Amino acid sequence: MSNLADKTQYKALSIIANMVREFERLHYLDMTKTDDYDACQARNLLEGIIQSNGYRINYDNKIKHPLLKDRDNGK
C-alpha cells in the first residue's frame, strides 16, 4: 500500500486532503444512515492524519494548494 517512513510526505498528505475535500460532495446526495456514519468516520480519520502532521485542509478553491500549515498545532 505504501512505503513506511519516519515522516509522511507532503504529496501523500495532499492526496489525502483532496480525498477529504471530495467527501463534501456527499452532502447533497442520499445515503443510508449507516453509510453516512461510515463515510463520516472515514473522513474524520483522514482529516486526523493531516492534523497530526501539522496541517489543515484548505477549502478555498481559488488556491491550488490543498494544505495549509497549522500554526496552532501546539508543536
A tleap script that builds the chain and sets N, CA, C and O, in Angstrom:
source leaprc.protein.ff14SB
mol = sequence {
  NMET SER ASN LEU ALA ASP LYS THR GLN TYR
  LYS ALA LEU SER ILE ILE ALA ASN MET VAL
  ARG GLU PHE GLU ARG LEU HIE TYR LEU ASP
  MET THR LYS THR ASP ASP TYR ASP ALA CYS
  GLN ALA ARG ASN LEU LEU GLU GLY ILE ILE
  GLN SER ASN GLY TYR ARG ILE ASN TYR ASP
  ASN LYS ILE LYS HIE PRO LEU LEU LYS ASP
  ARG ASP ASN GLY CLYS
}
set mol.1.N position { 0.815 -1.188 0.000 }
set mol.1.CA position { 0.000 0.000 0.000 }
set mol.1.C position { 0.861 1.256 0.000 }
set mol.1.O position { 0.612 2.170 -0.786 }
set mol.2.N position { 1.873 1.318 0.870 }
set mol.2.CA position { 2.742 2.489 0.907 }
set mol.2.C position { 4.101 2.078 1.444 }
set mol.2.O position { 4.271 0.989 1.991 }
set mol.3.N position { 5.053 2.964 1.278 }
set mol.3.CA position { 6.372 2.771 1.864 }
set mol.3.C position { 6.346 3.385 3.252 }
set mol.3.O position { 5.953 4.540 3.419 }
set mol.4.N position { 6.763 2.616 4.245 }
set mol.4.CA position { 6.757 3.134 5.605 }
set mol.4.C position { 7.975 4.023 5.816 }
set mol.4.O position { 9.077 3.687 5.381 }
set mol.5.N position { 7.777 5.155 6.483 }
set mol.5.CA position { 8.846 6.120 6.700 }
set mol.5.C position { 8.654 6.776 8.059 }
set mol.5.O position { 7.630 6.590 8.717 }
set mol.6.N position { 9.651 7.544 8.464 }
set mol.6.CA position { 9.561 8.271 9.728 }
set mol.6.C position { 8.634 9.476 9.636 }
set mol.6.O position { 8.072 9.908 10.643 }
set mol.7.N position { 8.472 10.020 8.431 }
set mol.7.CA position { 7.636 11.197 8.221 }
set mol.7.C position { 6.799 11.002 6.956 }
set mol.7.O position { 7.293 10.507 5.943 }
set mol.8.N position { 5.537 11.394 7.029 }
set mol.8.CA position { 4.652 11.291 5.874 }
set mol.8.C position { 4.965 12.418 4.897 }
set mol.8.O position { 5.064 13.582 5.287 }
set mol.9.N position { 5.119 12.065 3.633 }
set mol.9.CA position { 5.445 13.051 2.607 }
set mol.9.C position { 4.300 14.031 2.404 }
set mol.9.O position { 3.128 13.687 2.559 }
set mol.10.N position { 4.667 15.262 2.053 }
set mol.10.CA position { 3.685 16.301 1.759 }
set mol.10.C position { 2.758 15.851 0.631 }
set mol.10.O position { 1.555 16.107 0.681 }
set mol.11.N position { 3.300 15.191 -0.374 }
set mol.11.CA position { 2.489 14.732 -1.512 }
set mol.11.C position { 1.403 13.755 -1.039 }
set mol.11.O position { 0.266 13.823 -1.508 }
set mol.12.N position { 1.742 12.861 -0.128 }
set mol.12.CA position { 0.751 11.921 0.407 }
set mol.12.C position { -0.338 12.676 1.163 }
set mol.12.O position { -1.520 12.354 1.041 }
set mol.13.N position { 0.058 13.676 1.942 }
set mol.13.CA position { -0.914 14.472 2.679 }
set mol.13.C position { -1.802 15.265 1.719 }
set mol.13.O position { -2.990 15.448 1.985 }
set mol.14.N position { -1.238 15.733 0.613 }
set mol.14.CA position { -2.018 16.458 -0.389 }
set mol.14.C position { -3.088 15.568 -1.011 }
set mol.14.O position { -4.223 15.999 -1.216 }
set mol.15.N position { -2.722 14.340 -1.305 }
set mol.15.CA position { -3.681 13.387 -1.877 }
set mol.15.C position { -4.809 13.118 -0.876 }
set mol.15.O position { -5.981 13.083 -1.250 }
set mol.16.N position { -4.452 12.932 0.377 }
set mol.16.CA position { -5.457 12.698 1.412 }
set mol.16.C position { -6.362 13.919 1.551 }
set mol.16.O position { -7.575 13.775 1.704 }
set mol.17.N position { -5.782 15.127 1.500 }
set mol.17.CA position { -6.580 16.354 1.605 }
set mol.17.C position { -7.581 16.443 0.462 }
set mol.17.O position { -8.732 16.829 0.671 }
set mol.18.N position { -7.154 16.089 -0.735 }
set mol.18.CA position { -8.076 16.105 -1.874 }
set mol.18.C position { -9.197 15.089 -1.687 }
set mol.18.O position { -10.338 15.339 -2.076 }
set mol.19.N position { -8.875 13.949 -1.094 }
set mol.19.CA position { -9.898 12.946 -0.818 }
set mol.19.C position { -10.925 13.488 0.177 }
set mol.19.O position { -12.130 13.313 -0.004 }
set mol.20.N position { -10.438 14.142 1.221 }
set mol.20.CA position { -11.351 14.699 2.226 }
set mol.20.C position { -12.237 15.766 1.595 }
set mol.20.O position { -13.430 15.836 1.893 }
set mol.21.N position { -11.673 16.589 0.734 }
set mol.21.CA position { -12.469 17.620 0.062 }
set mol.21.C position { -13.558 16.992 -0.811 }
set mol.21.O position { -14.634 17.572 -0.960 }
set mol.22.N position { -13.299 15.838 -1.378 }
set mol.22.CA position { -14.308 15.138 -2.187 }
set mol.22.C position { -15.482 14.675 -1.332 }
set mol.22.O position { -16.604 14.571 -1.828 }
set mol.23.N position { -15.236 14.396 -0.048 }
set mol.23.CA position { -16.321 13.976 0.843 }
set mol.23.C position { -17.398 15.053 0.946 }
set mol.23.O position { -18.559 14.738 1.206 }
set mol.24.N position { -17.031 16.317 0.746 }
set mol.24.CA position { -18.003 17.411 0.799 }
set mol.24.C position { -19.108 17.222 -0.233 }
set mol.24.O position { -20.236 17.663 -0.013 }
set mol.25.N position { -18.810 16.591 -1.328 }
set mol.25.CA position { -19.791 16.371 -2.385 }
set mol.25.C position { -20.889 15.388 -1.960 }
set mol.25.O position { -21.958 15.359 -2.570 }
set mol.26.N position { -20.636 14.593 -0.933 }
set mol.26.CA position { -21.633 13.641 -0.443 }
set mol.26.C position { -22.777 14.339 0.282 }
set mol.26.O position { -23.853 13.767 0.451 }
set mol.27.N position { -22.544 15.560 0.703 }
set mol.27.CA position { -23.536 16.313 1.468 }
set mol.27.C position { -24.869 16.435 0.728 }
set mol.27.O position { -25.929 16.483 1.352 }
set mol.28.N position { -24.810 16.484 -0.588 }
set mol.28.CA position { -26.013 16.705 -1.389 }
set mol.28.C position { -26.639 15.416 -1.906 }
set mol.28.O position { -27.619 15.467 -2.650 }
set mol.29.N position { -26.108 14.287 -1.537 }
set mol.29.CA position { -26.588 13.006 -2.050 }
set mol.29.C position { -27.299 12.206 -0.971 }
set mol.29.O position { -27.027 12.369 0.219 }
set mol.30.N position { -28.202 11.351 -1.392 }
set mol.30.CA position { -28.929 10.493 -0.458 }
set mol.30.C position { -28.055 9.302 -0.069 }
set mol.30.O position { -27.450 8.646 -0.917 }
set mol.31.N position { -28.008 9.047 1.225 }
set mol.31.CA position { -27.262 7.902 1.753 }
set mol.31.C position { -28.044 7.326 2.923 }
set mol.31.O position { -28.811 8.027 3.584 }
set mol.32.N position { -27.838 6.042 3.167 }
set mol.32.CA position { -28.444 5.443 4.355 }
set mol.32.C position { -27.739 5.984 5.591 }
set mol.32.O position { -26.630 6.513 5.507 }
set mol.33.N position { -28.382 5.848 6.716 }
set mol.33.CA position { -27.808 6.309 7.981 }
set mol.33.C position { -26.468 5.621 8.251 }
set mol.33.O position { -25.506 6.259 8.679 }
set mol.34.N position { -26.422 4.324 7.998 }
set mol.34.CA position { -25.193 3.555 8.232 }
set mol.34.C position { -24.076 3.999 7.297 }
set mol.34.O position { -22.938 4.179 7.728 }
set mol.35.N position { -24.395 4.173 6.026 }
set mol.35.CA position { -23.374 4.607 5.066 }
set mol.35.C position { -22.881 6.014 5.378 }
set mol.35.O position { -21.691 6.306 5.253 }
set mol.36.N position { -23.800 6.883 5.784 }
set mol.36.CA position { -23.413 8.240 6.153 }
set mol.36.C position { -22.472 8.225 7.357 }
set mol.36.O position { -21.483 8.958 7.391 }
set mol.37.N position { -22.786 7.389 8.337 }
set mol.37.CA position { -21.938 7.272 9.526 }
set mol.37.C position { -20.544 6.771 9.145 }
set mol.37.O position { -19.538 7.321 9.595 }
set mol.38.N position { -20.489 5.736 8.322 }
set mol.38.CA position { -19.202 5.176 7.902 }
set mol.38.C position { -18.386 6.190 7.094 }
set mol.38.O position { -17.172 6.293 7.270 }
set mol.39.N position { -19.047 6.933 6.216 }
set mol.39.CA position { -18.354 7.950 5.423 }
set mol.39.C position { -17.812 9.060 6.326 }
set mol.39.O position { -16.708 9.558 6.107 }
set mol.40.N position { -18.579 9.438 7.325 }
set mol.40.CA position { -18.141 10.463 8.278 }
set mol.40.C position { -16.942 9.970 9.084 }
set mol.40.O position { -16.000 10.725 9.328 }
set mol.41.N position { -16.976 8.723 9.491 }
set mol.41.CA position { -15.846 8.130 10.214 }
set mol.41.C position { -14.578 8.135 9.354 }
set mol.41.O position { -13.501 8.500 9.826 }
set mol.42.N position { -14.715 7.731 8.100 }
set mol.42.CA position { -13.570 7.700 7.184 }
set mol.42.C position { -13.007 9.098 6.979 }
set mol.42.O position { -11.792 9.297 7.004 }
set mol.43.N position { -13.892 10.060 6.779 }
set mol.43.CA position { -13.459 11.452 6.590 }
set mol.43.C position { -12.707 11.948 7.817 }
set mol.43.O position { -11.658 12.580 7.690 }
set mol.44.N position { -13.234 11.666 9.003 }
set mol.44.CA position { -12.587 12.099 10.242 }
set mol.44.C position { -11.217 11.454 10.415 }
set mol.44.O position { -10.278 12.113 10.862 }
set mol.45.N position { -11.092 10.188 10.070 }
set mol.45.CA position { -9.797 9.513 10.169 }
set mol.45.C position { -8.774 10.137 9.216 }
set mol.45.O position { -7.626 10.368 9.596 }
set mol.46.N position { -9.191 10.406 7.989 }
set mol.46.CA position { -8.286 11.022 7.018 }
set mol.46.C position { -7.896 12.435 7.448 }
set mol.46.O position { -6.736 12.829 7.323 }
set mol.47.N position { -8.855 13.182 7.948 }
set mol.47.CA position { -8.547 14.529 8.417 }
set mol.47.C position { -7.603 14.488 9.623 }
set mol.47.O position { -6.775 15.382 9.799 }
set mol.48.N position { -7.732 13.462 10.441 }
set mol.48.CA position { -6.840 13.288 11.584 }
set mol.48.C position { -5.396 13.065 11.165 }
set mol.48.O position { -4.476 13.536 11.834 }
set mol.49.N position { -5.191 12.360 10.075 }
set mol.49.CA position { -3.839 12.152 9.557 }
set mol.49.C position { -3.214 13.494 9.190 }
set mol.49.O position { -2.051 13.754 9.499 }
set mol.50.N position { -3.984 14.329 8.540 }
set mol.50.CA position { -3.496 15.646 8.122 }
set mol.50.C position { -3.164 16.494 9.348 }
set mol.50.O position { -2.099 17.109 9.411 }
set mol.51.N position { -4.065 16.527 10.312 }
set mol.51.CA position { -3.861 17.339 11.502 }
set mol.51.C position { -2.681 16.855 12.339 }
set mol.51.O position { -1.941 17.665 12.898 }
set mol.52.N position { -2.504 15.557 12.426 }
set mol.52.CA position { -1.392 15.031 13.221 }
set mol.52.C position { -0.033 15.314 12.591 }
set mol.52.O position { 1.000 15.173 13.246 }
set mol.53.N position { -0.032 15.713 11.325 }
set mol.53.CA position { 1.202 16.086 10.644 }
set mol.53.C position { 1.388 17.605 10.590 }
set mol.53.O position { 2.277 18.099 9.897 }
set mol.54.N position { 0.546 18.343 11.321 }
set mol.54.CA position { 0.710 19.780 11.450 }
set mol.54.C position { 0.116 20.608 10.332 }
set mol.54.O position { 0.556 21.734 10.099 }
set mol.55.N position { -0.875 20.076 9.636 }
set mol.55.CA position { -1.523 20.801 8.545 }
set mol.55.C position { -3.023 20.844 8.769 }
set mol.55.O position { -3.561 20.152 9.633 }
set mol.56.N position { -3.678 21.662 7.983 }
set mol.56.CA position { -5.137 21.687 7.927 }
set mol.56.C position { -5.534 21.796 6.466 }
set mol.56.O position { -4.728 22.197 5.627 }
set mol.57.N position { -6.760 21.444 6.164 }
set mol.57.CA position { -7.230 21.406 4.782 }
set mol.57.C position { -7.646 22.801 4.340 }
set mol.57.O position { -8.307 23.533 5.076 }
set mol.58.N position { -7.251 23.150 3.139 }
set mol.58.CA position { -7.636 24.414 2.531 }
set mol.58.C position { -8.871 24.163 1.664 }
set mol.58.O position { -8.794 23.450 0.663 }
set mol.59.N position { -9.990 24.740 2.042 }
set mol.59.CA position { -11.231 24.557 1.289 }
set mol.59.C position { -11.468 25.665 0.265 }
set mol.59.O position { -12.484 25.662 -0.430 }
set mol.60.N position { -10.537 26.610 0.169 }
set mol.60.CA position { -10.652 27.708 -0.802 }
set mol.60.C position { -10.219 27.198 -2.171 }
set mol.60.O position { -9.038 26.926 -2.388 }
set mol.61.N position { -11.165 27.068 -3.093 }
set mol.61.CA position { -10.876 26.529 -4.422 }
set mol.61.C position { -10.054 27.477 -5.283 }
set mol.61.O position { -9.542 27.071 -6.326 }
set mol.62.N position { -9.919 28.724 -4.867 }
set mol.62.CA position { -9.126 29.681 -5.623 }
set mol.62.C position { -7.626 29.448 -5.438 }
set mol.62.O position { -6.815 29.888 -6.254 }
set mol.63.N position { -7.271 28.761 -4.372 }
set mol.63.CA position { -5.866 28.471 -4.072 }
set mol.63.C position { -5.587 27.017 -4.430 }
set mol.63.O position { -6.331 26.119 -4.036 }
set mol.64.N position { -4.514 26.790 -5.175 }
set mol.64.CA position { -4.221 25.442 -5.669 }
set mol.64.C position { -3.780 24.469 -4.571 }
set mol.64.O position { -4.069 23.275 -4.654 }
set mol.65.N position { -3.097 24.959 -3.561 }
set mol.65.CA position { -2.553 24.071 -2.533 }
set mol.65.C position { -3.664 23.553 -1.614 }
set mol.65.O position { -4.397 24.348 -1.025 }
set mol.66.N position { -3.794 22.228 -1.489 }
set mol.66.CA position { -4.880 21.681 -0.674 }
set mol.66.C position { -4.595 21.720 0.829 }
set mol.66.O position { -5.484 21.450 1.636 }
set mol.67.N position { -3.348 22.060 1.209 }
set mol.67.CA position { -2.973 22.052 2.620 }
set mol.67.C position { -2.469 23.415 3.059 }
set mol.67.O position { -1.868 24.161 2.287 }
set mol.68.N position { -2.735 23.719 4.334 }
set mol.68.CA position { -2.194 24.905 4.960 }
set mol.68.C position { -1.462 24.463 6.221 }
set mol.68.O position { -1.940 23.589 6.945 }
set mol.69.N position { -0.308 25.062 6.483 }
set mol.69.CA position { 0.432 24.744 7.702 }
set mol.69.C position { -0.387 25.229 8.875 }
set mol.69.O position { -0.829 26.377 8.893 }
set mol.70.N position { -0.594 24.369 9.852 }
set mol.70.CA position { -1.389 24.711 11.027 }
set mol.70.C position { -0.499 25.419 12.023 }
set mol.70.O position { 0.427 24.818 12.568 }
set mol.71.N position { -0.768 26.678 12.267 }
set mol.71.CA position { 0.034 27.473 13.207 }
set mol.71.C position { -0.302 27.147 14.643 }
set mol.71.O position { 0.497 27.411 15.541 }
set mol.72.N position { -1.484 26.572 14.879 }
set mol.72.CA position { -1.942 26.289 16.240 }
set mol.72.C position { -1.857 24.812 16.587 }
set mol.72.O position { -2.661 24.311 17.372 }
set mol.73.N position { -0.882 24.108 16.005 }
set mol.73.CA position { -0.837 22.666 16.237 }
set mol.73.C position { -0.169 22.301 17.557 }
set mol.73.O position { -0.129 21.126 17.923 }
set mol.74.N position { 0.361 23.301 18.285 }
set mol.74.CA position { 0.908 23.037 19.606 }
set mol.74.C position { 2.245 22.350 19.635 }
set mol.74.O position { 2.672 21.881 20.690 }
set mol.75.N position { 2.919 22.275 18.505 }
set mol.75.CA position { 4.227 21.611 18.483 }
set mol.75.C position { 5.341 22.617 18.505 }
set mol.75.O position { 6.513 22.240 18.491 }
savepdb mol mol.pdb
quit
